[in-house]
Amino acid sequence: MSTAKVKLAIIGVGLIGGSLGLCLKDKLGEEIYITGLCRTQASMDKAMKLGAVDFATADVQQAVHDADIVFLSPPVLQIVPMVKKILPYLKKGTILTDAGSTKQYIWEHLRGILPEGIYYIAGHPMAGREKSGVEAACKDLFVGKAYVIVENTGAPQEAQQKLMKLLRYTGANFTTLDIATHDRCASVISHVPHVTAAALVTLLNRTGGDLASCIKLIGGGFKDTTRIASSNADMWADICMTNSDAIVDSLHTLQEILDDVIAACKSQDRQAIYDYFSASKKRRDGILEHAEREFDTN
């Protein structure tokens, strides 16, 4: 970084925002000054005690005053209202970026309200854990994870470079997508898996009198496939509301796949079931191998 101290404001010092703060303080130390906007005194105390921020506050003006970069990490439906709150206190040249899991909704609402000289660069770190809150944050959360940057939101090249110079300290694997492609892909690889994991837990709850017996049998398979069902409900409700078209389309496709499996089971078509599992194994193994090669070359 340059000799001038970078001033970063993190709005929402939870798992993602807190992990970013921990990472950048670890890498840059006194070269960066981080303020955090928190809702409660308890959250402020935790964020400062853990070292995710230098200063935490519940006051919007205090949090963003003189910030070079503002990292927005509240639930998706809170991002636009939060931007409206902070705009009066931003200096010219401030860069806004976010960790929102859906992009089209945010950009459609921000594009008409951003004043000249305030830039928005849409981002989505594909990192997370089933736990939430700053106490779940860790400095290495982003290492090796995909991090999408959407470049078609009107920010000048120098703003892009300034943001990327900071974000590269995360150790993430950066890629770019247009907004529509991002939202479609996110529905397939992130949003629908979360809906499905929750559905599997709901299925367990609907086993009636067998619930106690089923719980006794729970092992690694159930725990692995439902791990993400422990994620933040508020965040995922917002995601489903703001990417509903893509999520519904993907769920309909998943429904068709399950209908084929149901039909094959009913008709005792073992070959169809074998082909189903075989093709999915081959596809998954190939995807993982490809991903490892991609990461090794970055």
PyMOL commands that set and color helices and strands:
alter all, ss='L'
color gray80, all
select helices_A, chain A and resi 15-31+41-50+60-64+76-89+104-110+134-136+157-170+179-205+208-217+220-230+233-242+244-266+270-297
alter helices_A, ss='H'
color red, helices_A
select strands_A, chain A and resi 6-11+32-37+55-57+69-72+95-98+119-125+146-150+173-176
alter strands_A, ss='S'
color yellow, strands_A
deselect
rebuild
show_as cartoon
